Amino acid sequence: MRVVFMGTPSFSVPSLRHLAAAHEVALVLTRPDAVRSRGKKLEPSPVKTAALELGLPVVEAKRMTPEVLEALRAAKADVFCVAAYGCILPDEVLTMAPLGCVNVHASLLPRWRGAAPIQRSILAGDECTGVSIMRIGHGVDTGAYCAQASCTVAGKTADELTCELGELGGKLLTDTLPAIADGSATWIEQDESLVTHAPKIEKAELMLDPAATVVDNARRILASSDAAPARCVVCGKALRVLAAAPAGGVTAPAAGRFAKTGKRVLLGCADGALELVSVKPDGKRAMDASAWAAGLREADGLWEKLS
């Protein structure tokens, strides 16, 4: 099958690799090089990097210009496959390929339509999530789906879950394309009564809060990323919390207090203690929480939500 692939972040890369192994990828469309890290240098998208490694032609575009549309027509693809491309596709693109546009979405639709389904599933405490192979329509993730695959959520970071779902989605996409091509795929319209939305994560949502429960704060840490880190202030010092876990077998500090107990660093929350495992103080490297706490003069004190 002749395929055009559209995608940008790391989640998209397994779909591209699976397609390239099973089909003829005529063209890869991705977002342009951008500043993607603290180095302030322009960097290619993960999809562009993978496509060049695979020797595939790449077009960079953040919107559908006449030149991009011409490149898509010239590819003469049977189907357009999309995985987190990051650009609205006009009707002309949706209907250009004979088999249309199919999308790999990182949730079990109709749950978690929108930009941040992986983080939202973690924050909500979902037992499982997954991927859906769906048609692209005019609404945000409103199209019918023809295949789904699931995995567990508990204890996984957003990065870990992104990697797992990316691989799951890539395999499901290539496994499903033959049924889409021969018309045997069964398309299921989404039940609007079961829809939940996954808007982009705002930084303020992941700030740790002494008034929140241990579980809620732990989920914020799991859902965090470089773009939206889980942060707080301990003993007047701002830091990012990279890893933590509910603390057992200890007397919890009061909510809003921290305590050093041996090599353990505990934050008192609304219903117990959260033990810091790994942190990154502002302006410093990541380190074990015990090593960071060794530099504190105080054995206990206040911790606060970062305003």
C-alpha positions as protocol buffer text, in pm:
chain_id: "A"
residue {
  index: 1
  type: MET
  ca { x: 0 y: 0 z: 0 }
}
residue {
  index: 2
  type: ARG
  ca { x: 124 y: 350 z: -81 }
}
residue {
  index: 3
  type: VAL
  ca { x: 109 y: 577 z: 225 }
}
residue {
  index: 4
  type: VAL
  ca { x: 160 y: 942 z: 320 }
}
residue {
  index: 5
  type: PHE
  ca { x: 247 y: 975 z: 688 }
}
residue {
  index: 6
  type: MET
  ca { x: 192 y: 1288 z: 898 }
}
residue {
  index: 7
  type: GLY
  ca { x: 334 y: 1319 z: 1248 }
}
residue {
  index: 8
  type: THR
  ca { x: 569 y: 1519 z: 1467 }
}
residue {
  index: 9
  type: PRO
  ca { x: 656 y: 1406 z: 1825 }
}
residue {
  index: 10
  type: SER
  ca { x: 815 y: 1090 z: 1960 }
}
residue {
  index: 11
  type: PHE
  ca { x: 472 y: 928 z: 1998 }
}
residue {
  index: 12
  type: SER
  ca { x: 443 y: 929 z: 1618 }
}
residue {
  index: 13
  type: VAL
  ca { x: 775 y: 758 z: 1540 }
}
residue {
  index: 14
  type: PRO
  ca { x: 670 y: 394 z: 1600 }
}
residue {
  index: 15
  type: SER
  ca { x: 378 y: 442 z: 1359 }
}
residue {
  index: 16
  type: LEU
  ca { x: 618 y: 566 z: 1091 }
}
residue {
  index: 17
  type: ARG
  ca { x: 861 y: 280 z: 1149 }
}
residue {
  index: 18
  type: HIS
  ca { x: 586 y: 15 z: 1138 }
}
residue {
  index: 19
  type: LEU
  ca { x: 444 y: 167 z: 819 }
}
residue {
  index: 20
  type: ALA
  ca { x: 785 y: 182 z: 652 }
}
residue {
  index: 21
  type: ALA
  ca { x: 842 y: -185 z: 733 }
}
residue {
  index: 22
  type: ALA
  ca { x: 507 y: -299 z: 590 }
}
residue {
  index: 23
  type: HIS
  ca { x: 417 y: -50 z: 317 }
}
residue {
  index: 24
  type: GLU
  ca { x: 558 y: 205 z: 75 }
}
residue {
  index: 25
  type: VAL
  ca { x: 581 y: 541 z: 250 }
}
residue {
  index: 26
  type: ALA
  ca { x: 574 y: 790 z: -36 }
}
residue {
  index: 27
  type: LEU
  ca { x: 603 y: 1106 z: 173 }
}
residue {
  index: 28
  type: VAL
  ca { x: 642 y: 1217 z: 535 }
}
residue {
  index: 29
  type: LEU
  ca { x: 487 y: 1543 z: 650 }
}
residue {
  index: 30
  type: THR
  ca { x: 601 y: 1691 z: 981 }
}
residue {
  index: 31
  type: ARG
  ca { x: 617 y: 2022 z: 1163 }
}
residue {
  index: 32
  type: PRO
  ca { x: 920 y: 2244 z: 1090 }
}
residue {
  index: 33
  type: ASP
  ca { x: 1239 y: 2243 z: 1296 }
}
residue {
  index: 34
  type: ALA
  ca { x: 1180 y: 2422 z: 1625 }
}
residue {
  index: 35
  type: VAL
  ca { x: 1339 y: 2498 z: 1962 }
}
residue {
  index: 36
  type: ARG
  ca { x: 1258 y: 2175 z: 2147 }
}
residue {
  index: 37
  type: SER
  ca { x: 1493 y: 2188 z: 2447 }
}
residue {
  index: 38
  type: ARG
  ca { x: 1673 y: 2431 z: 2674 }
}
residue {
  index: 39
  type: GLY
  ca { x: 1961 y: 2464 z: 2428 }
}
residue {
  index: 40
  type: LYS
  ca { x: 1765 y: 2726 z: 2230 }
}
residue {
  index: 41
  type: LYS
  ca { x: 1880 y: 2570 z: 1903 }
}
residue {
  index: 42
  type: LEU
  ca { x: 1651 y: 2466 z: 1622 }
}
residue {
  index: 43
  type: GLU
  ca { x: 1604 y: 2090 z: 1629 }
}
residue {
  index: 44
  type: PRO
  ca { x: 1424 y: 1857 z: 1387 }
}
residue {
  index: 45
  type: SER
  ca { x: 1109 y: 1683 z: 1502 }
}
residue {
  index: 46
  type: PRO
  ca { x: 1150 y: 1320 z: 1612 }
}
residue {
  index: 47
  type: VAL
  ca { x: 953 y: 1218 z: 1302 }
}
residue {
  index: 48
  type: LYS
  ca { x: 1184 y: 1409 z: 1069 }
}
residue {
  index: 49
  type: THR
  ca { x: 1487 y: 1247 z: 1231 }
}
residue {
  index: 50
  type: ALA
  ca { x: 1335 y: 900 z: 1192 }
}
residue {
  index: 51
  type: ALA
  ca { x: 1223 y: 964 z: 834 }
}
residue {
  index: 52
  type: LEU
  ca { x: 1571 y: 1074 z: 727 }
}
residue {
  index: 53
  type: GLU
  ca { x: 1720 y: 766 z: 895 }
}
residue {
  index: 54
  type: LEU
  ca { x: 1478 y: 554 z: 691 }
}
residue {
  index: 55
  type: GLY
  ca { x: 1565 y: 740 z: 370 }
}
residue {
  index: 56
  type: LEU
  ca { x: 1213 y: 876 z: 324 }
}
residue {
  index: 57
  type: PRO
  ca { x: 1124 y: 1208 z: 158 }
}
residue {
  index: 58
  type: VAL
  ca { x: 1020 y: 1475 z: 409 }
}
residue {
  index: 59
  type: VAL
  ca { x: 816 y: 1793 z: 375 }
}
residue {
  index: 60
  type: GLU
  ca { x: 805 y: 2032 z: 671 }
}
residue {
  index: 61
  type: ALA
  ca { x: 486 y: 2233 z: 709 }
}
residue {
  index: 62
  type: LYS
  ca { x: 282 y: 2396 z: 983 }
}
residue {
  index: 63
  type: ARG
  ca { x: -9 y: 2468 z: 748 }
}
residue {
  index: 64
  type: MET
  ca { x: -145 y: 2340 z: 419 }
}
residue {
  index: 65
  type: THR
  ca { x: 0 y: 2579 z: 161 }
}
residue {
  index: 66
  type: PRO
  ca { x: -56 y: 2529 z: -214 }
}
residue {
  index: 67
  type: GLU
  ca { x: 295 y: 2384 z: -235 }
}
residue {
  index: 68
  type: VAL
  ca { x: 222 y: 2129 z: 37 }
}
residue {
  index: 69
  type: LEU
  ca { x: -108 y: 2032 z: -126 }
}
residue {
  index: 70
  type: GLU
  ca { x: 71 y: 1976 z: -455 }
}
residue {
  index: 71
  type: ALA
  ca { x: 329 y: 1754 z: -282 }
}
residue {
  index: 72
  type: LEU
  ca { x: 48 y: 1550 z: -128 }
}
residue {
  index: 73
  type: ARG
  ca { x: -125 y: 1508 z: -464 }
}
residue {
  index: 74
  type: ALA
  ca { x: 202 y: 1412 z: -630 }
}
residue {
  index: 75
  type: ALA
  ca { x: 255 y: 1133 z: -374 }
}
residue {
  index: 76
  type: LYS
  ca { x: -45 y: 947 z: -521 }
}
residue {
  index: 77
  type: ALA
  ca { x: -104 y: 769 z: -191 }
}
residue {
  index: 78
  type: ASP
  ca { x: -376 y: 515 z: -122 }
}
residue {
  index: 79
  type: VAL
  ca { x: -420 y: 645 z: 233 }
}
residue {
  index: 80
  type: PHE
  ca { x: -299 y: 925 z: 459 }
}
residue {
  index: 81
  type: CYS
  ca { x: -195 y: 809 z: 808 }
}
residue {
  index: 82
  type: VAL
  ca { x: -173 y: 1065 z: 1088 }
}
residue {
  index: 83
  type: ALA
  ca { x: -28 y: 1042 z: 1439 }
}
residue {
  index: 84
  type: ALA
  ca { x: -5 y: 1365 z: 1639 }
}
residue {
  index: 85
  type: TYR
  ca { x: 89 y: 1583 z: 1343 }
}
residue {
  index: 86
  type: GLY
  ca { x: -25 y: 1906 z: 1508 }
}
residue {
  index: 87
  type: CYS
  ca { x: -199 y: 2076 z: 1214 }
}
residue {
  index: 88
  type: ILE
  ca { x: -564 y: 2109 z: 1113 }
}
residue {
  index: 89
  type: LEU
  ca { x: -628 y: 1925 z: 788 }
}
residue {
  index: 90
  type: PRO
  ca { x: -869 y: 2087 z: 539 }
}
residue {
  index: 91
  type: ASP
  ca { x: -1139 y: 1893 z: 355 }
}
residue {
  index: 92
  type: GLU
  ca { x: -924 y: 1878 z: 44 }
}
residue {
  index: 93
  type: VAL
  ca { x: -664 y: 1676 z: 234 }
}
residue {
  index: 94
  type: LEU
  ca { x: -919 y: 1456 z: 410 }
}
residue {
  index: 95
  type: THR
  ca { x: -1061 y: 1342 z: 77 }
}
residue {
  index: 96
  type: MET
  ca { x: -746 y: 1341 z: -137 }
}
residue {
  index: 97
  type: ALA
  ca { x: -646 y: 977 z: -85 }
}
residue {
  index: 98
  type: PRO
  ca { x: -890 y: 704 z: -196 }
}
residue {
  index: 99
  type: LEU
  ca { x: -898 y: 549 z: 153 }
}
residue {
  index: 100
  type: GLY
  ca { x: -909 y: 888 z: 327 }
}
residue {
  index: 101
  type: CYS
  ca { x: -723 y: 991 z: 644 }
}
residue {
  index: 102
  type: VAL
  ca { x: -686 y: 763 z: 943 }
}
residue {
  index: 103
  type: ASN
  ca { x: -547 y: 879 z: 1274 }
}
residue {
  index: 104
  type: VAL
  ca { x: -372 y: 711 z: 1566 }
}
residue {
  index: 105
  type: HIS
  ca { x: -517 y: 870 z: 1881 }
}
residue {
  index: 106
  type: ALA
  ca { x: -370 y: 799 z: 2225 }
}
residue {
  index: 107
  type: SER
  ca { x: -687 y: 710 z: 2413 }
}
residue {
  index: 108
  type: LEU
  ca { x: -978 y: 470 z: 2415 }
}
residue {
  index: 109
  type: LEU
  ca { x: -1226 y: 699 z: 2245 }
}
residue {
  index: 110
  type: PRO
  ca { x: -1467 y: 853 z: 2328 }
}
residue {
  index: 111
  type: ARG
  ca { x: -1270 y: 902 z: 2649 }
}
residue {
  index: 112
  type: TRP
  ca { x: -1010 y: 1176 z: 2631 }
}
residue {
  index: 113
  type: ARG
  ca { x: -1064 y: 1362 z: 2309 }
}
residue {
  index: 114
  type: GLY
  ca { x: -810 y: 1639 z: 2269 }
}
residue {
  index: 115
  type: ALA
  ca { x: -448 y: 1743 z: 2299 }
}
residue {
  index: 116
  type: ALA
  ca { x: -335 y: 1571 z: 2622 }
}
residue {
  index: 117
  type: PRO
  ca { x: -503 y: 1230 z: 2653 }
}
residue {
  index: 118
  type: ILE
  ca { x: -202 y: 1058 z: 2810 }
}
residue {
  index: 119
  type: GLN
  ca { x: -152 y: 1311 z: 3089 }
}
residue {
  index: 120
  type: ARG
  ca { x: -525 y: 1334 z: 3153 }
}
residue {
  index: 121
  type: SER
  ca { x: -554 y: 958 z: 3195 }
}
residue {
  index: 122
  type: ILE
  ca { x: -277 y: 969 z: 3458 }
}
residue {
  index: 123
  type: LEU
  ca { x: -424 y: 1264 z: 3646 }
}
residue {
  index: 124
  type: ALA
  ca { x: -768 y: 1105 z: 3650 }
}
residue {
  index: 125
  type: GLY
  ca { x: -633 y: 780 z: 3790 }
}
residue {
  index: 126
  type: ASP
  ca { x: -762 y: 570 z: 3500 }
}
residue {
  index: 127
  type: GLU
  ca { x: -692 y: 198 z: 3537 }
}
residue {
  index: 128
  type: CYS
  ca { x: -631 y: 161 z: 3166 }
}
residue {
  index: 129
  type: THR
  ca { x: -594 y: 367 z: 2851 }
}
residue {
  index: 130
  type: GLY
  ca { x: -501 y: 282 z: 2496 }
}
residue {
  index: 131
  type: VAL
  ca { x: -502 y: 381 z: 2132 }
}
residue {
  index: 132
  type: SER
  ca { x: -775 y: 417 z: 1873 }
}
residue {
  index: 133
  type: ILE
  ca { x: -754 y: 401 z: 1493 }
}
residue {
  index: 134
  type: MET
  ca { x: -1008 y: 658 z: 1381 }
}
residue {
  index: 135
  type: ARG
  ca { x: -1126 y: 860 z: 1086 }
}
residue {
  index: 136
  type: ILE
  ca { x: -1039 y: 1228 z: 1088 }
}
residue {
  index: 137
  type: GLY
  ca { x: -1340 y: 1456 z: 1065 }
}
residue {
  index: 138
  type: HIS
  ca { x: -1424 y: 1818 z: 1133 }
}
residue {
  index: 139
  type: GLY
  ca { x: -1444 y: 1800 z: 1513 }
}
residue {
  index: 140
  type: VAL
  ca { x: -1161 y: 1734 z: 1755 }
}
residue {
  index: 141
  type: ASP
  ca { x: -1123 y: 1354 z: 1766 }
}
residue {
  index: 142
  type: THR
  ca { x: -1492 y: 1305 z: 1691 }
}
residue {
  index: 143
  type: GLY
  ca { x: -1459 y: 1054 z: 1405 }
}
residue {
  index: 144
  type: ALA
  ca { x: -1562 y: 690 z: 1408 }
}
residue {
  index: 145
  type: TYR
  ca { x: -1302 y: 432 z: 1509 }
}
residue {
  index: 146
  type: CYS
  ca { x: -1240 y: 82 z: 1377 }
}
residue {
  index: 147
  type: ALA
  ca { x: -980 y: -61 z: 1615 }
}
residue {
  index: 148
  type: GLN
  ca { x: -857 y: -13 z: 1971 }
}
residue {
  index: 149
  type: ALA
  ca { x: -586 y: -161 z: 2194 }
}
residue {
  index: 150
  type: SER
  ca { x: -533 y: -99 z: 2564 }
}
residue {
  index: 151
  type: CYS
  ca { x: -270 y: -98 z: 2837 }
}
residue {
  index: 152
  type: THR
  ca { x: -253 y: -24 z: 3209 }
}
residue {
  index: 153
  type: VAL
  ca { x: -179 y: 324 z: 3348 }
}
residue {
  index: 154
  type: ALA
  ca { x: -89 y: 282 z: 3716 }
}
residue {
  index: 155
  type: GLY
  ca { x: 263 y: 383 z: 3817 }
}
residue {
  index: 156
  type: LYS
  ca { x: 373 y: 488 z: 3468 }
}
residue {
  index: 157
  type: THR
  ca { x: 513 y: 831 z: 3389 }
}
residue {
  index: 158
  type: ALA
  ca { x: 382 y: 1030 z: 3094 }
}
residue {
  index: 159
  type: ASP
  ca { x: 704 y: 953 z: 2905 }
}
residue {
  index: 160
  type: GLU
  ca { x: 676 y: 580 z: 2973 }
}
residue {
  index: 161
  type: LEU
  ca { x: 311 y: 572 z: 2875 }
}
residue {
  index: 162
  type: THR
  ca { x: 382 y: 774 z: 2561 }
}
residue {
  index: 163
  type: CYS
  ca { x: 645 y: 521 z: 2451 }
}
residue {
  index: 164
  type: GLU
  ca { x: 416 y: 226 z: 2522 }
}
residue {
  index: 165
  type: LEU
  ca { x: 116 y: 378 z: 2346 }
}
residue {
  index: 166
  type: GLY
  ca { x: 326 y: 491 z: 2052 }
}
residue {
  index: 167
  type: GLU
  ca { x: 442 y: 134 z: 1992 }
}
residue {
  index: 168
  type: LEU
  ca { x: 93 y: -5 z: 2052 }
}
residue {
  index: 169
  type: GLY
  ca { x: -54 y: 247 z: 1807 }
}
residue {
  index: 170
  type: GLY
  ca { x: 204 y: 182 z: 1537 }
}
residue {
  index: 171
  type: LYS
  ca { x: 141 y: -192 z: 1541 }
}
residue {
  index: 172
  type: LEU
  ca { x: -235 y: -150 z: 1552 }
}
residue {
  index: 173
  type: LEU
  ca { x: -226 y: 91 z: 1258 }
}
residue {
  index: 174
  type: THR
  ca { x: -36 y: -146 z: 1031 }
}
residue {
  index: 175
  type: ASP
  ca { x: -246 y: -443 z: 1145 }
}
residue {
  index: 176
  type: THR
  ca { x: -567 y: -252 z: 1067 }
}
residue {
  index: 177
  type: LEU
  ca { x: -480 y: -97 z: 729 }
}
residue {
  index: 178
  type: PRO
  ca { x: -556 y: -413 z: 525 }
}
residue {
  index: 179
  type: ALA
  ca { x: -911 y: -424 z: 663 }
}
residue {
  index: 180
  type: ILE
  ca { x: -956 y: -54 z: 587 }
}
residue {
  index: 181
  type: ALA
  ca { x: -830 y: -115 z: 234 }
}
residue {
  index: 182
  type: ASP
  ca { x: -1059 y: -408 z: 158 }
}
residue {
  index: 183
  type: GLY
  ca { x: -1363 y: -255 z: 327 }
}
residue {
  index: 184
  type: SER
  ca { x: -1396 y: -517 z: 599 }
}
residue {
  index: 185
  type: ALA
  ca { x: -1316 y: -277 z: 886 }
}
residue {
  index: 186
  type: THR
  ca { x: -1614 y: -207 z: 1112 }
}
residue {
  index: 187
  type: TRP
  ca { x: -1644 y: 162 z: 1195 }
}
residue {
  index: 188
  type: ILE
  ca { x: -1800 y: 251 z: 1532 }
}
residue {
  index: 189
  type: GLU
  ca { x: -1949 y: 594 z: 1591 }
}
residue {
  index: 190
  type: GLN
  ca { x: -1852 y: 743 z: 1925 }
}
residue {
  index: 191
  type: ASP
  ca { x: -2110 y: 752 z: 2203 }
}
residue {
  index: 192
  type: GLU
  ca { x: -2142 y: 1122 z: 2281 }
}
residue {
  index: 193
  type: SER
  ca { x: -2273 y: 1048 z: 2631 }
}
residue {
  index: 194
  type: LEU
  ca { x: -1935 y: 895 z: 2722 }
}
residue {
  index: 195
  type: VAL
  ca { x: -1714 y: 1175 z: 2588 }
}
residue {
  index: 196
  type: THR
  ca { x: -1448 y: 1331 z: 2810 }
}
residue {
  index: 197
  type: HIS
  ca { x: -1212 y: 1605 z: 2698 }
}
residue {
  index: 198
  type: ALA
  ca { x: -834 y: 1628 z: 2732 }
}
residue {
  index: 199
  type: PRO
  ca { x: -730 y: 1992 z: 2693 }
}
residue {
  index: 200
  type: LYS
  ca { x: -364 y: 2090 z: 2691 }
}
residue {
  index: 201
  type: ILE
  ca { x: -200 y: 2069 z: 3034 }
}
residue {
  index: 202
  type: GLU
  ca { x: -136 y: 2406 z: 3196 }
}
residue {
  index: 203
  type: LYS
  ca { x: 172 y: 2442 z: 3416 }
}
residue {
  index: 204
  type: ALA
  ca { x: -38 y: 2548 z: 3715 }
}
residue {
  index: 205
  type: GLU
  ca { x: -223 y: 2216 z: 3711 }
}
residue {
  index: 206
  type: LEU
  ca { x: 92 y: 2020 z: 3799 }
}
residue {
  index: 207
  type: MET
  ca { x: 214 y: 2234 z: 4088 }
}
residue {
  index: 208
  type: LEU
  ca { x: 231 y: 2023 z: 4403 }
}
residue {
  index: 209
  type: ASP
  ca { x: -8 y: 2135 z: 4675 }
}
residue {
  index: 210
  type: PRO
  ca { x: -1 y: 2064 z: 5052 }
}
residue {
  index: 211
  type: ALA
  ca { x: -381 y: 2080 z: 5052 }
}
residue {
  index: 212
  type: ALA
  ca { x: -405 y: 1797 z: 4797 }
}
residue {
  index: 213
  type: THR
  ca { x: -398 y: 1426 z: 4875 }
}
residue {
  index: 214
  type: VAL
  ca { x: -87 y: 1213 z: 4849 }
}
residue {
  index: 215
  type: VAL
  ca { x: -230 y: 1031 z: 4549 }
}
residue {
  index: 216
  type: ASP
  ca { x: -319 y: 1350 z: 4363 }
}
residue {
  index: 217
  type: ASN
  ca { x: 28 y: 1494 z: 4415 }
}
residue {
  index: 218
  type: ALA
  ca { x: 189 y: 1165 z: 4308 }
}
residue {
  index: 219
  type: ARG
  ca { x: -20 y: 1165 z: 3990 }
}
residue {
  index: 220
  type: ARG
  ca { x: 90 y: 1519 z: 3910 }
}
residue {
  index: 221
  type: ILE
  ca { x: 452 y: 1406 z: 3927 }
}
residue {
  index: 222
  type: LEU
  ca { x: 384 y: 1109 z: 3699 }
}
residue {
  index: 223
  type: ALA
  ca { x: 203 y: 1332 z: 3448 }
}
residue {
  index: 224
  type: SER
  ca { x: 472 y: 1601 z: 3448 }
}
residue {
  index: 225
  type: SER
  ca { x: 713 y: 1687 z: 3168 }
}
residue {
  index: 226
  type: ASP
  ca { x: 974 y: 1945 z: 3077 }
}
residue {
  index: 227
  type: ALA
  ca { x: 694 y: 2160 z: 2935 }
}
residue {
  index: 228
  type: ALA
  ca { x: 480 y: 2129 z: 3249 }
}
residue {
  index: 229
  type: PRO
  ca { x: 695 y: 2014 z: 3544 }
}
residue {
  index: 230
  type: ALA
  ca { x: 573 y: 1919 z: 3891 }
}
residue {
  index: 231
  type: ARG
  ca { x: 722 y: 2183 z: 4120 }
}
residue {
  index: 232
  type: CYS
  ca { x: 698 y: 2312 z: 4475 }
}
residue {
  index: 233
  type: VAL
  ca { x: 889 y: 2515 z: 4736 }
}
residue {
  index: 234
  type: VAL
  ca { x: 1061 y: 2332 z: 5022 }
}
residue {
  index: 235
  type: CYS
  ca { x: 1219 y: 2535 z: 5300 }
}
residue {
  index: 236
  type: GLY
  ca { x: 1210 y: 2841 z: 5075 }
}
residue {
  index: 237
  type: LYS
  ca { x: 1383 y: 2664 z: 4786 }
}
residue {
  index: 238
  type: ALA
  ca { x: 1204 y: 2599 z: 4456 }
}
residue {
  index: 239
  type: LEU
  ca { x: 1256 y: 2261 z: 4296 }
}
residue {
  index: 240
  type: ARG
  ca { x: 1112 y: 2021 z: 4045 }
}
residue {
  index: 241
  type: VAL
  ca { x: 1009 y: 1681 z: 4175 }
}
residue {
  index: 242
  type: LEU
  ca { x: 1106 y: 1410 z: 3925 }
}
residue {
  index: 243
  type: ALA
  ca { x: 996 y: 1105 z: 4122 }
}
residue {
  index: 244
  type: ALA
  ca { x: 810 y: 1041 z: 4447 }
}
residue {
  index: 245
  type: ALA
  ca { x: 595 y: 777 z: 4614 }
}
residue {
  index: 246
  type: PRO
  ca { x: 341 y: 753 z: 4895 }
}
residue {
  index: 247
  type: ALA
  ca { x: 534 y: 704 z: 5218 }
}
residue {
  index: 248
  type: GLY
  ca { x: 452 y: 406 z: 5437 }
}
residue {
  index: 249
  type: GLY
  ca { x: 567 y: 302 z: 5783 }
}
residue {
  index: 250
  type: VAL
  ca { x: 638 y: 657 z: 5904 }
}
residue {
  index: 251
  type: THR
  ca { x: 464 y: 928 z: 6096 }
}
residue {
  index: 252
  type: ALA
  ca { x: 351 y: 1180 z: 5838 }
}
residue {
  index: 253
  type: PRO
  ca { x: 435 y: 1547 z: 5886 }
}
residue {
  index: 254
  type: ALA
  ca { x: 137 y: 1779 z: 5906 }
}
residue {
  index: 255
  type: ALA
  ca { x: 6 y: 1911 z: 5576 }
}
residue {
  index: 256
  type: GLY
  ca { x: 239 y: 2185 z: 5456 }
}
residue {
  index: 257
  type: ARG
  ca { x: 536 y: 2058 z: 5662 }
}
residue {
  index: 258
  type: PHE
  ca { x: 837 y: 1859 z: 5545 }
}
residue {
  index: 259
  type: ALA
  ca { x: 1063 y: 1633 z: 5747 }
}
residue {
  index: 260
  type: LYS
  ca { x: 1394 y: 1452 z: 5703 }
}
residue {
  index: 261
  type: THR
  ca { x: 1375 y: 1105 z: 5854 }
}
residue {
  index: 262
  type: GLY
  ca { x: 1710 y: 937 z: 5815 }
}
residue {
  index: 263
  type: LYS
  ca { x: 1774 y: 959 z: 5441 }
}
residue {
  index: 264
  type: ARG
  ca { x: 1405 y: 996 z: 5360 }
}
residue {
  index: 265
  type: VAL
  ca { x: 1245 y: 1330 z: 5271 }
}
residue {
  index: 266
  type: LEU
  ca { x: 873 y: 1351 z: 5345 }
}
residue {
  index: 267
  type: LEU
  ca { x: 617 y: 1610 z: 5240 }
}
residue {
  index: 268
  type: GLY
  ca { x: 304 y: 1631 z: 5451 }
}
residue {
  index: 269
  type: CYS
  ca { x: -10 y: 1630 z: 5236 }
}
residue {
  index: 270
  type: ALA
  ca { x: -379 y: 1646 z: 5322 }
}
residue {
  index: 271
  type: ASP
  ca { x: -403 y: 1275 z: 5407 }
}
residue {
  index: 272
  type: GLY
  ca { x: -47 y: 1151 z: 5464 }
}
residue {
  index: 273
  type: ALA
  ca { x: 309 y: 1181 z: 5346 }
}
residue {
  index: 274
  type: LEU
  ca { x: 470 y: 1184 z: 5004 }
}
residue {
  index: 275
  type: GLU
  ca { x: 831 y: 1067 z: 4992 }
}
residue {
  index: 276
  type: LEU
  ca { x: 1058 y: 1249 z: 4751 }
}
residue {
  index: 277
  type: VAL
  ca { x: 1281 y: 1017 z: 4546 }
}
residue {
  index: 278
  type: SER
  ca { x: 1443 y: 1238 z: 4283 }
}
residue {
  index: 279
  type: VAL
  ca { x: 1448 y: 1616 z: 4249 }
}
residue {
  index: 280
  type: LYS
  ca { x: 1597 y: 1893 z: 4040 }
}
residue {
  index: 281
  type: PRO
  ca { x: 1659 y: 2216 z: 4234 }
}
residue {
  index: 282
  type: ASP
  ca { x: 1634 y: 2531 z: 4026 }
}
residue {
  index: 283
  type: GLY
  ca { x: 1964 y: 2596 z: 3849 }
}
residue {
  index: 284
  type: LYS
  ca { x: 2111 y: 2257 z: 3943 }
}
residue {
  index: 285
  type: ARG
  ca { x: 2127 y: 1904 z: 3808 }
}
residue {
  index: 286
  type: ALA
  ca { x: 1885 y: 1626 z: 3891 }
}
residue {
  index: 287
  type: MET
  ca { x: 1978 y: 1430 z: 4205 }
}
residue {
  index: 288
  type: ASP
  ca { x: 1850 y: 1187 z: 4464 }
}
residue {
  index: 289
  type: ALA
  ca { x: 1624 y: 1360 z: 4714 }
}
residue {
  index: 290
  type: SER
  ca { x: 1839 y: 1234 z: 5002 }
}
residue {
  index: 291
  type: ALA
  ca { x: 2150 y: 1399 z: 4852 }
}
residue {
  index: 292
  type: TRP
  ca { x: 1960 y: 1724 z: 4805 }
}
residue {
  index: 293
  type: ALA
  ca { x: 1819 y: 1717 z: 5157 }
}
residue {
  index: 294
  type: ALA
  ca { x: 2167 y: 1662 z: 5302 }
}
residue {
  index: 295
  type: GLY
  ca { x: 2240 y: 2019 z: 5205 }
}
residue {
  index: 296
  type: LEU
  ca { x: 1949 y: 2155 z: 5407 }
}
residue {
  index: 297
  type: ARG
  ca { x: 2028 y: 2288 z: 5752 }
}
residue {
  index: 298
  type: GLU
  ca { x: 1674 y: 2230 z: 5874 }
}
residue {
  index: 299
  type: ALA
  ca { x: 1544 y: 1882 z: 5955 }
}
residue {
  index: 300
  type: ASP
  ca { x: 1188 y: 2003 z: 5916 }
}
residue {
  index: 301
  type: GLY
  ca { x: 998 y: 2309 z: 5805 }
}
residue {
  index: 302
  type: LEU
  ca { x: 745 y: 2438 z: 5556 }
}
residue {
  index: 303
  type: TRP
  ca { x: 674 y: 2331 z: 5202 }
}
residue {
  index: 304
  type: GLU
  ca { x: 442 y: 2528 z: 4980 }
}
residue {
  index: 305
  type: LYS
  ca { x: 270 y: 2540 z: 4646 }
}
residue {
  index: 306
  type: LEU
  ca { x: 472 y: 2743 z: 4396 }
}
residue {
  index: 307
  type: SER
  ca { x: 276 y: 3056 z: 4308 }
}
